[in-house]
Amino acid sequence: MVGGVVTVNNLADFHMNGISPGSMMCLLPIFYYYQHLLAFFYAVDEINNDLSILPNLTLGYHIYDSCADPRKAIKSILQILSGPGHIVPNYSCTRKKKKVVGFIGDHFSSTTLPIAQLLGIYPYSQISYGATDTMLSERRLFPSFFRTVPDDHTTYSVISHFLSYFRWTWVGIIASDDEAGERETRLLTNLLTSRGICVAYVIKCITQFHNFLEEMMCSNKSREGKSFNRKRDKELCYYIYNIISWNYRNVTLNTVGGYNLSSVNGLGFWVGQQRIIWKNNPKEVPRSQCSASCLPGQRKVTTSSIYLCCYDCTQCPEGEISNVSDSENCRKCPEDAWSNENRTLCAMKEMEYLSYTEDIISIAFSSLATFFWILTLLILIIIVSQRDTAIVRANNKNLSFVLLVSIMLSFLSVFLFLGHPVDTTCRLRQISTGILLSISISSLLAKTIMVYMAFRATKPGSVWSRWSGVTLPNCVLLICSSVQGVICMSWVTLSPPFQELDTHSYKEKMVVQCNEGSDLCFYSVLGYMGILAAVSFITAFLARTLPDSFNEAKYITFSMLVFCSVWIAMIPAYLSTKGKYMVAVEIFAILTSNAGLLGCIFFPKCYIILLKPELNTRQHILGSKNSMLHH
């Protein structure tokens, strides 16, 4: 029943007072909650008929209808406490055998609160089956109040869970326009806000409308003081209240209290058990959002300083993803991964290096290295086969052999720069390049020194004659090469190169490259090689005017000019590139510089050996020598 006030009396025998005559004024609410009344009758009968529950006791009751009116609720309580007759506060005319032991009710918090405040003065317990106001949980204020239903906090917590589960973020609250409604609104708003749900509007309504009808239309007297027909009045009250109640509970609301609810994407909900008819397809979950859901791959961008639930959606930046809807933030991909086009998945970055099979550059470099290696091998075979001829013996054939072998191995070292780098290849590539090129340049420096000494030793009384022979060139080759070897060994021992993944140079791929370990050691190797090349170039340039027939000085000058030009141009190009193209620059420098040495030094010899064999004679060389001495 609505607003029913029920007392439990300790009676010697069963007695039913029935419904009070005064409560007939609000007969409609009793009809509406008639199931509660029947349940109460049934429970009392069952207890009285079962002697094992309350032996020697019989329960009776008084039933009053508060009509959801706090004034009537208080009046009913005082009437029960005073007994039959006139209400006299703090005085009871009830017989001692008919002792009041407690109160059941009321159904609404608005009437339960004043009842609890009044009964708190007297030692009577109150049990409510419908009041949910959280204030009633204050034991200090209401020590004798109990209830059989959860309070508003529990109910609204369930509501907030429910809305969060269905991802409602934009809701409205329609509450009673009284103090209880204000408390309920604050409590529900806090719970919803804690779950990221925005309250778009709060509408206050007069909920006890039947009280208004009773005062205006269902009084015992008319405005002129004449009585209405009681039956007709009740039918009119019932008809009007039924229309109002039905409209409030079942109609789909478009406009309430001046708010246009159709403008929001979803309907508000009632504070209470009223039923709402959804506009949506009944097979679809209703949506209630200020903004459309952000798809995976997007994140929210707040556009309102008032409602955090109103937002725009923006795509995650490159390298970040969101794999769920309505993401607040995008998540960065790991360093070895990158976001896909839709920004919903982090995919492993493609590894980049100079592959033997997939890169045209690698195929070209490996083809050139193989070609020059074969060409160098053929030249070595020619020189070895012609080792006793004048053109080969003229400038120390052993140095020529060493130079050819170092050039041939330098072409092979190119393959250490191709393919997937590992720690071993990273260490071997720089060491082999530095040592082999230093041996090549040291051989040319020794050749140049030998040419210069040979002509100086021919003069009568020259001190250079004691240094003629192979001792000095071999010492130059050994010492100059050893210095570079010590630098490289120190590099490998102290801070060796190693394989690493460069995840920052490119967005969608990572470079598998060699970290030099120590930049100082790396540039020391290049610097020492540059010093050797500069000394060789200067020495050869000074000896360039010696006879052509057995003088390699001018060829060495050209070879050192090519060598120095290549490596000087290589340094800025090396520093300005990244990834596999930086490796390609170094490979290009190795191939070009070695090809320059091979062409400038040995092509003229091979030309004479193969095409001008008549010039490859001792007489021709001695004739040129005597001609030079004559001048």
Backbone torsions as a table, in degrees:
resi	resn	phi	psi	omega
1	MET	NA	153.1	179.5
2	VAL	-84.0	122.3	174.4
3	GLY	64.4	23.4	-178.8
4	GLY	-72.6	134.6	174.4
5	VAL	-108.1	117.2	-174.5
6	VAL	-119.7	131.9	176.3
7	THR	-111.0	147.3	177.3
8	VAL	-110.4	117.4	-176.9
9	ASN	-107.1	143.7	174.6
10	ASN	-90.8	95.7	-173.2
11	LEU	-110.5	152.7	177.7
12	ALA	-73.1	-29.9	177.1
13	ASP	-139.4	162.7	-177.8
14	PHE	-67.2	131.5	178.7
15	HIS	-146.9	134.9	178.6
16	MET	-120.0	116.2	178.0
17	ASN	-79.0	-22.5	179.0
18	GLY	81.2	-167.2	-177.1
19	ILE	-84.7	132.0	-177.9
20	SER	-67.7	145.4	-179.4
21	PRO	-60.0	-35.4	-178.4
22	GLY	-64.7	-28.7	-178.0
23	SER	-75.6	-7.9	176.9
24	MET	-65.2	-15.4	179.8
25	MET	-66.5	-24.6	179.3
26	CYS	-124.7	61.1	-177.0
27	LEU	-67.5	-29.7	-177.4
28	LEU	-58.3	-48.2	-179.7
29	PRO	-59.7	-33.5	178.1
30	ILE	-66.3	-39.9	175.0
31	PHE	-61.1	-40.4	-175.6
32	TYR	-66.2	-37.4	179.8
33	TYR	-110.4	33.0	-176.0
34	TYR	-62.3	-28.6	179.0
35	GLN	-62.0	-34.8	177.5
36	HIS	-65.5	-40.7	-179.8
37	LEU	-64.6	-42.7	179.3
38	LEU	-64.8	-38.9	177.9
39	ALA	-62.8	-37.6	178.8
40	PHE	-66.1	-45.7	178.1
41	PHE	-57.7	-43.5	-177.7
42	TYR	-64.5	-42.2	-179.2
43	ALA	-64.5	-42.0	179.8
44	VAL	-64.3	-42.9	178.6
45	ASP	-62.7	-42.5	-179.4
46	GLU	-63.5	-41.1	179.6
47	ILE	-66.4	-44.3	-178.4
48	ASN	-69.0	-29.4	-179.2
49	ASN	-84.2	-13.8	179.8
50	ASP	-106.5	103.8	-175.2
51	LEU	-69.5	-15.1	-179.6
52	SER	-78.4	-14.4	-178.6
53	ILE	-85.5	-59.1	178.2
54	LEU	-129.2	81.4	-178.6
55	PRO	-65.8	141.6	177.7
56	ASN	65.5	14.2	177.5
57	LEU	-129.0	144.6	176.1
58	THR	-127.4	130.1	-178.5
59	LEU	-88.8	137.1	171.2
60	GLY	-127.5	-178.2	-175.5
61	TYR	-159.3	153.7	166.9
62	HIS	-115.5	135.8	-180.0
63	ILE	-119.0	121.9	175.7
64	TYR	-125.7	146.6	178.7
65	ASP	-106.8	117.9	179.3
66	SER	-78.2	-12.9	-178.0
67	CYS	56.8	28.2	-178.6
68	ALA	59.5	25.5	-179.3
69	ASP	-112.4	118.1	-179.4
70	PRO	-57.2	-33.2	-179.3
71	ARG	-66.9	-42.6	178.2
72	LYS	-68.6	-32.8	178.6
73	ALA	-64.0	-45.8	178.3
74	ILE	-63.4	-42.2	-179.9
75	LYS	-61.3	-40.9	-179.7
76	SER	-65.9	-39.9	178.9
77	ILE	-63.2	-46.1	179.7
78	LEU	-64.1	-35.5	178.6
79	GLN	-64.9	-41.0	-179.8
80	ILE	-66.9	-42.4	-178.7
81	LEU	-69.2	-34.8	-178.8
82	SER	-79.6	-26.0	-177.2
83	GLY	92.5	-172.6	-177.9
84	PRO	-67.0	151.7	-179.4
85	GLY	101.5	-153.8	-178.5
86	HIS	-73.2	150.6	178.2
87	ILE	-76.9	124.7	177.0
88	VAL	-130.2	103.4	-179.8
89	PRO	-56.8	143.5	178.4
90	ASN	63.5	17.8	178.2
91	TYR	-139.8	135.8	-177.5
92	SER	-124.1	130.8	175.8
93	CYS	-101.3	9.9	-178.6
94	THR	-76.4	139.6	177.8
95	ARG	-64.7	152.3	-174.4
96	LYS	-64.4	-30.4	179.5
97	LYS	-70.6	-22.3	179.4
98	LYS	-100.8	66.5	-176.2
99	LYS	-82.0	132.8	175.8
100	VAL	-79.6	122.0	-177.6
101	VAL	-107.3	-13.3	179.7
102	GLY	175.8	172.9	-177.9
103	PHE	-127.9	140.4	174.7
104	ILE	-113.8	118.4	178.8
105	GLY	137.2	174.0	2.6
106	ASP	-100.9	-178.3	-179.2
107	HIS	-81.1	-31.6	-177.3
108	PHE	-101.0	147.7	177.0
109	SER	-67.4	-31.9	-177.1
110	SER	-63.8	-31.1	177.3
111	THR	-96.9	-25.1	-179.6
112	THR	-69.6	-37.0	-178.3
113	LEU	-59.8	-52.2	178.6
114	PRO	-63.7	-34.1	176.4
115	ILE	-62.6	-44.5	-179.8
116	ALA	-65.2	-37.7	177.8
117	GLN	-63.8	-40.5	179.9
118	LEU	-70.5	-44.6	-177.5
119	LEU	-71.9	-18.0	175.4
120	GLY	-64.2	-23.0	178.6
121	ILE	-75.5	-35.6	-178.0
122	TYR	-102.2	156.2	-179.0
123	PRO	-81.3	59.2	178.6
124	TYR	-120.6	137.3	176.3
125	SER	-84.7	149.3	178.0
126	GLN	-128.5	128.5	178.7
127	ILE	-118.3	119.7	179.9
128	SER	-106.2	140.4	179.1
129	TYR	-107.2	9.5	-178.7
130	GLY	-149.4	-20.4	-176.9
131	ALA	-72.7	128.8	-175.3
132	THR	-122.1	4.9	-177.9
133	ASP	-58.9	131.3	-177.9
134	THR	-66.3	-22.5	179.1
135	MET	-61.9	-29.3	-179.0
136	LEU	-69.8	-9.5	176.9
137	SER	-82.8	-6.4	178.1
138	GLU	-74.9	102.5	-176.2
139	ARG	-66.7	-26.7	179.0
140	ARG	-68.4	-36.6	-179.9
141	LEU	-85.8	-34.8	-176.3
142	PHE	-130.0	73.7	-175.9
143	PRO	-69.5	-23.7	-175.7
144	SER	-106.4	14.4	-177.7
145	PHE	-98.8	135.7	176.1
146	PHE	-137.7	158.6	179.3
147	ARG	-147.4	159.1	-177.6
148	THR	-106.5	9.3	-179.7
149	VAL	-126.8	155.0	176.4
150	PRO	-65.7	155.1	177.7
151	ASP	-79.9	177.9	-176.6
152	ASP	-61.2	-33.7	-178.2
153	HIS	-61.2	-43.4	178.3
154	THR	-66.4	-44.0	-179.2
155	THR	-63.1	-46.7	-178.2
156	TYR	-71.0	-28.7	174.4
157	SER	-64.3	-40.2	175.9
158	VAL	-64.8	-41.7	178.5
159	ILE	-61.1	-44.1	-179.7
160	SER	-64.9	-38.6	174.8
161	HIS	-62.4	-43.0	-178.8
162	PHE	-61.5	-47.9	-180.0
163	LEU	-65.3	-39.6	178.2
164	SER	-64.9	-36.7	179.3
165	TYR	-62.8	-41.3	179.0
166	PHE	-88.2	6.6	173.7
167	ARG	62.3	38.6	171.0
168	TRP	-82.0	129.1	-179.6
169	THR	-127.6	1.3	-173.1
170	TRP	-140.9	96.6	-172.2
171	VAL	-131.2	165.4	174.8
172	GLY	-124.4	157.1	-179.1
173	ILE	-120.6	129.9	174.1
174	ILE	-115.3	114.7	-173.4
175	ALA	-129.4	165.7	178.1
176	SER	-70.8	147.1	-176.5
177	ASP	-88.8	66.6	178.0
178	ASP	-151.9	-176.4	-177.1
179	GLU	-64.3	-39.5	178.2
180	ALA	-63.1	-42.7	177.8
181	GLY	-62.3	-35.6	177.6
182	GLU	-64.6	-43.9	178.3
183	ARG	-64.5	-44.1	179.6
184	GLU	-61.4	-40.6	179.7
185	THR	-63.4	-44.5	179.1
186	ARG	-62.8	-44.5	-178.9
187	LEU	-63.0	-48.5	-178.8
188	LEU	-65.2	-39.7	178.8
189	THR	-61.3	-43.0	179.3
190	ASN	-63.2	-43.1	180.0
191	LEU	-66.0	-40.8	179.6
192	LEU	-67.6	-42.0	-179.3
193	THR	-63.0	-37.3	179.4
194	SER	-63.7	-21.1	177.8
195	ARG	-103.7	16.0	176.3
196	GLY	74.8	23.7	179.1
197	ILE	-104.6	128.8	-177.4
198	CYS	-93.7	138.5	174.7
199	VAL	-94.2	109.6	-174.1
200	ALA	-77.5	-33.6	-177.8
201	TYR	-157.2	156.1	174.0
202	VAL	-129.4	122.2	-178.4
203	ILE	-115.0	127.8	179.0
204	LYS	-99.5	130.3	-178.6
205	CYS	-128.2	154.0	173.0
206	ILE	-82.4	109.4	-173.7
207	THR	-90.0	-32.8	-179.9
208	GLN	-84.1	62.4	-175.5
209	PHE	-70.8	-27.5	-178.6
210	HIS	-69.9	-23.5	174.0
211	ASN	-64.1	-40.9	178.4
212	PHE	-63.3	-42.7	179.2
213	LEU	-63.2	-39.8	-179.2
214	GLU	-63.6	-41.2	-178.6
215	GLU	-70.1	-37.1	-172.3
216	MET	-90.0	-33.4	-169.9
217	MET	-126.2	-17.4	-171.8
218	CYS	-117.9	26.4	175.9
219	SER	-77.5	163.5	-178.9
220	ASN	-72.4	-20.0	-176.9
221	LYS	-126.5	148.4	176.6
222	SER	-82.9	-180.0	179.3
223	ARG	-61.8	-29.0	-179.6
224	GLU	-89.0	2.3	179.2
225	GLY	88.9	8.1	-179.7
226	LYS	-97.2	145.6	-177.9
227	SER	-78.7	142.0	172.6
228	PHE	-87.3	162.7	171.2
229	ASN	-67.5	119.6	-170.8
230	ARG	-62.6	-40.9	-178.6
231	LYS	-66.2	-43.7	179.5
232	ARG	-64.0	-38.5	179.0
233	ASP	-61.8	-44.4	-178.4
234	LYS	-65.8	-39.1	177.7
235	GLU	-63.8	-39.0	178.6
236	LEU	-65.1	-44.4	178.5
237	CYS	-59.2	-45.9	-178.5
238	TYR	-62.2	-41.4	-178.8
239	TYR	-63.7	-48.6	-177.9
240	ILE	-66.5	-44.9	-178.1
241	TYR	-64.9	-37.3	179.1
242	ASN	-63.3	-40.4	178.1
243	ILE	-63.3	-47.5	-179.3
244	ILE	-62.4	-46.6	-177.8
245	SER	-63.9	-43.0	-179.2
246	TRP	-64.3	-41.9	179.1
247	ASN	-64.5	-40.6	-178.6
248	TYR	-68.1	-31.9	-172.2
249	ARG	-91.1	-26.5	-169.0
250	ASN	-120.6	-20.6	-175.0
251	VAL	-79.9	146.3	175.1
252	THR	-80.2	122.1	-173.8
253	LEU	-86.0	133.6	172.2
254	ASN	-108.8	-35.5	-179.4
255	THR	-138.2	124.8	177.6
256	VAL	-134.9	125.4	175.4
257	GLY	59.9	29.1	179.7
258	GLY	88.0	-3.3	179.5
259	TYR	-94.0	130.3	178.0
260	ASN	-87.3	98.2	-175.8
261	LEU	-75.1	-18.1	-179.9
262	SER	-72.2	-10.8	-178.7
263	SER	-82.0	-15.5	178.4
264	VAL	-99.1	153.6	-176.1
265	ASN	-84.9	75.8	-178.0
266	GLY	131.6	159.5	-176.4
267	LEU	-99.1	155.8	172.5
268	GLY	-76.1	-175.5	178.0
269	PHE	-133.8	161.3	-178.3
270	TRP	-89.6	145.0	167.7
271	VAL	-84.6	104.7	-169.9
272	GLY	138.5	-161.6	-175.7
273	GLN	-112.5	16.1	178.8
274	GLN	-62.4	153.7	-177.5
275	ARG	-102.8	138.6	-179.2
276	ILE	-116.5	134.6	175.6
277	ILE	-91.0	118.3	-176.7
278	TRP	-78.4	145.8	172.5
279	LYS	-75.6	-25.9	-174.7
280	ASN	-68.0	167.7	171.7
281	ASN	-60.7	127.8	-176.4
282	PRO	-61.0	-17.8	178.5
283	LYS	-86.3	-5.3	-179.9
284	GLU	-108.6	148.1	175.4
285	VAL	-73.4	125.8	179.3
286	PRO	-60.5	144.3	179.0
287	ARG	-109.1	140.9	177.3
288	SER	-143.1	89.4	-176.7
289	GLN	-139.3	145.0	175.0
290	CYS	-72.6	-35.9	-179.2
291	SER	-128.2	154.7	176.9
292	ALA	-65.1	150.5	-178.5
293	SER	-63.7	138.7	174.5
294	CYS	-77.0	129.9	-178.4
295	LEU	-73.5	161.1	171.3
296	PRO	-55.9	139.6	-174.1
297	GLY	96.5	-2.8	179.4
298	GLN	-125.6	166.7	175.0
299	ARG	-137.6	160.8	-178.8
300	LYS	-77.9	143.0	172.0
301	VAL	-127.3	111.2	-175.5
302	THR	-65.6	132.5	-179.1
303	THR	-114.9	-8.3	-178.2
304	SER	-123.3	135.0	177.3
305	SER	-82.4	-10.7	-178.5
306	ILE	-97.8	-51.6	-177.4
307	TYR	-109.3	114.6	178.9
308	LEU	-72.7	-15.0	-179.7
309	CYS	-80.3	-9.7	177.2
310	CYS	-95.2	120.8	-172.6
311	TYR	-154.6	165.9	169.8
312	ASP	-106.6	166.0	178.2
313	CYS	-113.2	132.5	177.3
314	THR	-130.5	145.2	-178.0
315	GLN	-69.4	142.8	177.4
316	CYS	-61.5	144.4	177.9
317	PRO	-68.9	167.6	179.6
318	GLU	-60.2	138.8	-179.7
319	GLY	87.7	0.3	178.9
320	GLU	-130.5	153.3	-177.3
321	ILE	-138.9	163.3	164.7
322	SER	-141.5	123.2	-174.8
323	ASN	-105.4	12.3	175.6
324	VAL	-132.1	161.8	178.8
325	SER	-75.2	152.7	175.6
326	ASP	56.4	43.9	177.7
327	SER	-72.5	136.0	176.4
328	GLU	-74.4	-37.0	-178.0
329	ASN	-138.4	157.6	173.7
330	CYS	-92.6	150.4	-176.8
331	ARG	-106.2	131.7	-179.8
332	LYS	-71.3	141.8	176.0
333	CYS	-75.6	154.3	174.0
334	PRO	-59.5	164.8	-175.6
335	GLU	-63.1	-28.6	-178.4
336	ASP	-94.4	13.3	180.0
337	ALA	-133.7	165.4	-179.5
338	TRP	-145.3	153.2	-177.4
339	SER	-73.5	146.9	174.8
340	ASN	-77.3	-177.7	-174.5
341	GLU	-64.0	-34.8	-179.1
342	ASN	-85.2	-2.7	-179.5
343	ARG	59.6	36.0	179.3
344	THR	-113.8	-8.7	-174.3
345	LEU	-148.4	138.1	173.2
346	CYS	-91.8	113.0	179.2
347	ALA	-101.9	145.4	179.2
348	MET	-60.5	134.8	178.6
349	LYS	-66.2	146.7	175.8
350	GLU	-72.0	131.9	178.7
351	MET	-79.4	132.2	-178.8
352	GLU	-117.0	129.0	173.0
353	TYR	-162.2	170.7	-178.7
354	LEU	-77.4	91.6	-178.0
355	SER	-76.9	144.9	179.8
356	TYR	-65.6	-32.4	-170.5
357	THR	-108.1	-25.9	-171.6
358	GLU	-99.6	-19.4	-177.3
359	ASP	-103.1	128.4	177.0
360	ILE	-63.8	-35.9	179.6
361	ILE	-60.9	-42.4	-179.6
362	SER	-64.8	-42.1	179.1
363	ILE	-62.9	-41.3	179.4
364	ALA	-65.6	-45.1	-179.2
365	PHE	-64.5	-44.5	-179.8
366	SER	-65.1	-35.6	177.5
367	SER	-66.5	-45.0	179.0
368	LEU	-64.2	-42.4	-179.8
369	ALA	-62.7	-40.8	178.7
370	THR	-66.3	-42.4	179.7
371	PHE	-61.8	-48.4	-179.0
372	PHE	-68.0	-31.7	177.2
373	TRP	-66.2	-42.9	177.7
374	ILE	-64.7	-42.1	179.6
375	LEU	-62.4	-42.0	178.4
376	THR	-64.6	-40.3	178.1
377	LEU	-62.1	-41.4	177.8
378	LEU	-63.3	-42.0	178.8
379	ILE	-64.4	-39.6	177.8
380	LEU	-62.1	-41.4	178.4
381	ILE	-62.0	-42.9	179.3
382	ILE	-62.8	-45.8	-177.6
383	ILE	-65.4	-41.0	179.5
384	VAL	-65.4	-41.9	-179.8
385	SER	-67.2	-25.7	-179.1
386	GLN	-108.0	26.0	-174.2
387	ARG	-64.3	-21.0	-178.7
388	ASP	-96.5	1.6	179.8
389	THR	-81.3	164.1	-174.1
390	ALA	-64.8	-40.2	-174.8
391	ILE	-67.4	-31.1	179.4
392	VAL	-80.5	-40.6	-177.3
393	ARG	-75.8	-17.2	-171.9
394	ALA	-61.7	-36.1	-175.1
395	ASN	-127.6	49.0	173.5
396	ASN	64.8	94.6	-177.1
397	LYS	-64.4	-29.8	-179.9
398	ASN	-64.3	-40.6	175.9
399	LEU	-63.5	-34.8	177.4
400	SER	-65.3	-40.6	177.8
401	PHE	-63.1	-45.3	-179.9
402	VAL	-62.2	-41.6	-179.5
403	LEU	-63.4	-44.1	-179.6
404	LEU	-65.1	-41.9	179.6
405	VAL	-64.4	-42.2	179.4
406	SER	-65.6	-37.7	177.6
407	ILE	-66.6	-41.8	-179.3
408	MET	-63.3	-41.6	178.0
409	LEU	-69.5	-30.5	177.2
410	SER	-65.3	-38.1	175.7
411	PHE	-64.8	-36.5	178.4
412	LEU	-70.5	-29.4	-178.9
413	SER	-65.4	-15.6	177.6
414	VAL	-59.4	-34.1	-177.4
415	PHE	-68.1	-17.7	174.3
416	LEU	-71.1	-20.7	-179.8
417	PHE	-89.5	-12.4	-178.6
418	LEU	-97.8	158.3	179.6
419	GLY	83.4	180.0	-179.0
420	HIS	-69.7	117.2	-177.5
421	PRO	-73.3	144.6	172.5
422	VAL	-130.3	175.0	-176.1
423	ASP	-58.0	-40.3	-177.2
424	THR	-65.6	-47.7	-179.9
425	THR	-67.5	-32.1	177.8
426	CYS	-63.3	-37.6	179.9
427	ARG	-75.6	-40.2	-175.3
428	LEU	-71.9	-35.0	-174.2
429	ARG	-62.6	-44.7	-178.1
430	GLN	-75.4	-39.2	-179.6
431	ILE	-65.5	-46.9	-178.7
432	SER	-63.0	-42.9	179.8
433	THR	-62.2	-47.1	-178.1
434	GLY	-63.4	-44.7	-176.5
435	ILE	-72.3	-45.1	-176.9
436	LEU	-65.5	-42.2	178.4
437	LEU	-67.5	-34.9	176.9
438	SER	-65.9	-37.4	176.2
439	ILE	-64.1	-41.3	180.0
440	SER	-63.0	-46.9	-178.4
441	ILE	-68.6	-37.3	178.0
442	SER	-64.1	-36.4	177.0
443	SER	-64.0	-42.5	178.9
444	LEU	-67.8	-37.2	176.4
445	LEU	-63.8	-41.0	178.0
446	ALA	-65.2	-39.2	177.3
447	LYS	-61.2	-44.6	-179.1
448	THR	-63.5	-43.8	178.6
449	ILE	-62.3	-38.9	-179.4
450	MET	-65.9	-41.1	177.3
451	VAL	-62.0	-45.9	-178.9
452	TYR	-62.3	-41.2	-179.2
453	MET	-68.2	-36.3	-176.9
454	ALA	-62.3	-40.8	-179.5
455	PHE	-77.6	-31.5	177.8
456	ARG	-71.4	-30.3	-177.5
457	ALA	-75.6	-15.8	-178.3
458	THR	-76.7	-16.8	179.0
459	LYS	-75.0	139.9	-178.7
460	PRO	-59.7	133.5	177.3
461	GLY	72.6	15.2	-178.0
462	SER	-74.8	138.8	178.3
463	VAL	-74.1	-14.9	-178.6
464	TRP	-72.9	-14.7	-177.5
465	SER	-65.2	-30.9	-179.7
466	ARG	-72.5	-16.8	179.9
467	TRP	-99.4	-0.6	-179.4
468	SER	-70.1	157.0	-176.1
469	GLY	115.8	-163.1	-174.0
470	VAL	-101.3	-3.7	-174.7
471	THR	-66.0	-51.4	-176.9
472	LEU	-63.7	-47.9	179.1
473	PRO	-58.9	-40.8	179.5
474	ASN	-64.2	-38.7	178.3
475	CYS	-65.0	-40.9	178.0
476	VAL	-61.2	-45.2	180.0
477	LEU	-61.1	-45.7	-176.2
478	LEU	-66.9	-46.3	-176.1
479	ILE	-67.7	-47.6	-177.3
480	CYS	-64.2	-37.5	179.0
481	SER	-72.3	-35.2	-177.8
482	SER	-65.7	-36.4	179.5
483	VAL	-60.3	-44.9	177.9
484	GLN	-65.8	-35.8	177.3
485	GLY	-62.9	-40.3	178.6
486	VAL	-64.0	-41.1	178.8
487	ILE	-61.7	-44.5	-178.3
488	CYS	-67.2	-40.8	179.3
489	MET	-65.6	-37.6	176.7
490	SER	-64.6	-38.8	178.0
491	TRP	-60.2	-49.3	-178.4
492	VAL	-65.5	-34.9	-176.8
493	THR	-75.6	-44.8	-173.4
494	LEU	-83.7	-48.0	-177.1
495	SER	-149.1	79.4	-173.4
496	PRO	-72.7	153.7	173.1
497	PRO	-64.1	154.5	-179.4
498	PHE	-150.7	160.3	179.9
499	GLN	-80.0	139.5	178.7
500	GLU	-145.7	164.6	177.6
501	LEU	-108.1	120.5	176.1
502	ASP	-91.7	104.5	-177.7
503	THR	-99.1	3.7	-172.9
504	HIS	-112.3	-23.3	-175.5
505	SER	-68.3	-34.4	-179.7
506	TYR	-125.4	153.5	-177.7
507	LYS	-79.4	-48.7	-170.5
508	GLU	-101.7	7.2	178.5
509	LYS	-150.1	160.1	176.5
510	MET	-123.3	142.6	-174.6
511	VAL	-96.1	125.6	172.3
512	VAL	-88.2	111.5	-172.8
513	GLN	-138.4	175.0	177.5
514	CYS	-101.8	126.6	171.4
515	ASN	-86.0	127.6	-173.9
516	GLU	-67.6	-10.8	178.9
517	GLY	80.9	-65.4	178.7
518	SER	-129.4	113.7	177.4
519	ASP	-64.3	-33.1	178.8
520	LEU	-61.3	-46.4	179.5
521	CYS	-65.5	-39.3	-179.6
522	PHE	-61.1	-48.2	-179.0
523	TYR	-75.8	-20.3	173.7
524	SER	-68.5	-40.6	177.3
525	VAL	-62.8	-46.1	178.3
526	LEU	-65.2	-39.5	-179.1
527	GLY	-65.0	-43.6	179.2
528	TYR	-65.4	-40.0	177.4
529	MET	-62.4	-37.6	177.4
530	GLY	-67.1	-36.3	178.0
531	ILE	-64.5	-44.9	178.3
532	LEU	-60.5	-42.8	-179.6
533	ALA	-65.5	-38.4	179.5
534	ALA	-66.0	-43.4	178.9
535	VAL	-63.7	-42.2	178.7
536	SER	-63.6	-41.0	180.0
537	PHE	-63.6	-45.3	-178.8
538	ILE	-64.9	-43.7	-179.5
539	THR	-62.9	-45.4	-180.0
540	ALA	-66.5	-35.3	179.5
541	PHE	-64.6	-37.3	178.8
542	LEU	-70.1	-26.6	-177.2
543	ALA	-100.3	13.7	-173.5
544	ARG	-70.0	-19.4	-174.6
545	THR	-88.3	2.1	179.1
546	LEU	-71.7	159.8	-175.6
547	PRO	-53.6	141.6	-174.7
548	ASP	-71.7	-29.9	-169.3
549	SER	-62.7	-32.9	178.8
550	PHE	-134.9	19.5	-178.6
551	ASN	-107.4	121.9	178.2
552	GLU	-96.2	2.5	-170.5
553	ALA	-59.3	-44.5	-177.1
554	LYS	-70.5	-31.0	175.8
555	TYR	-69.0	-38.3	176.6
556	ILE	-64.9	-36.8	178.0
557	THR	-60.6	-46.3	178.8
558	PHE	-64.9	-40.9	-179.0
559	SER	-64.3	-40.2	179.2
560	MET	-70.8	-32.0	176.1
561	LEU	-64.2	-43.9	177.1
562	VAL	-64.7	-44.3	-177.5
563	PHE	-60.4	-49.9	-178.5
564	CYS	-65.1	-40.8	179.6
565	SER	-61.5	-42.6	-179.2
566	VAL	-62.9	-48.6	-174.5
567	TRP	-76.5	-29.2	174.7
568	ILE	-68.2	-39.8	177.5
569	ALA	-72.4	-25.8	-177.6
570	MET	-68.5	-35.6	-172.8
571	ILE	-61.8	-53.7	178.1
572	PRO	-65.4	-35.0	178.0
573	ALA	-65.8	-37.8	179.0
574	TYR	-64.1	-42.2	-177.2
575	LEU	-75.8	-23.0	-176.4
576	SER	-92.1	-6.6	178.8
577	THR	-108.9	170.3	179.0
578	LYS	-148.2	162.5	178.3
579	GLY	72.5	-144.9	-176.0
580	LYS	-69.9	-21.1	180.0
581	TYR	-73.3	-25.8	174.0
582	MET	-66.8	-39.2	175.8
583	VAL	-66.9	-38.1	179.9
584	ALA	-62.7	-36.7	177.6
585	VAL	-62.4	-43.1	-179.8
586	GLU	-66.9	-39.3	177.6
587	ILE	-63.6	-42.8	179.2
588	PHE	-60.2	-41.2	179.2
589	ALA	-64.7	-39.9	179.3
590	ILE	-64.7	-47.5	-179.0
591	LEU	-64.0	-45.7	-176.3
592	THR	-66.3	-45.6	-177.9
593	SER	-66.0	-40.3	178.9
594	ASN	-70.7	-37.2	176.1
595	ALA	-64.4	-36.3	176.1
596	GLY	-63.4	-43.7	177.0
597	LEU	-62.0	-45.3	-178.2
598	LEU	-62.8	-44.5	-177.5
599	GLY	-70.1	-44.5	-175.4
600	CYS	-71.1	-33.7	-175.0
601	ILE	-89.5	-43.8	-167.2
602	PHE	-107.0	-19.3	177.0
603	PHE	-63.0	-42.8	176.8
604	PRO	-60.9	-38.0	179.0
605	LYS	-65.3	-45.9	-179.7
606	CYS	-64.3	-33.6	177.9
607	TYR	-61.7	-44.8	179.7
608	ILE	-68.2	-42.7	-177.0
609	ILE	-64.8	-41.8	-173.2
610	LEU	-91.8	-37.9	-173.0
611	LEU	-108.9	-24.9	179.9
612	LYS	-126.9	63.2	-177.6
613	PRO	-64.6	-22.8	179.9
614	GLU	-66.5	-20.7	178.2
615	LEU	-87.3	-9.7	-177.8
616	ASN	-93.0	58.7	-179.0
617	THR	-132.0	154.6	179.6
618	ARG	-65.5	-37.6	-178.9
619	GLN	-62.7	-42.0	-179.8
620	HIS	-63.5	-42.6	179.8
621	ILE	-67.5	-43.7	179.8
622	LEU	-66.4	-35.5	177.9
623	GLY	-62.9	-41.4	178.8
624	SER	-66.9	-35.8	-179.6
625	LYS	-68.8	-43.6	179.4
626	ASN	-65.8	-36.0	177.5
627	SER	-62.9	-38.6	-179.8
628	MET	-68.5	-41.7	-178.7
629	LEU	-66.5	-33.5	178.7
630	HIS	-64.3	-40.5	178.5
631	HIS	-74.1	NA	NA
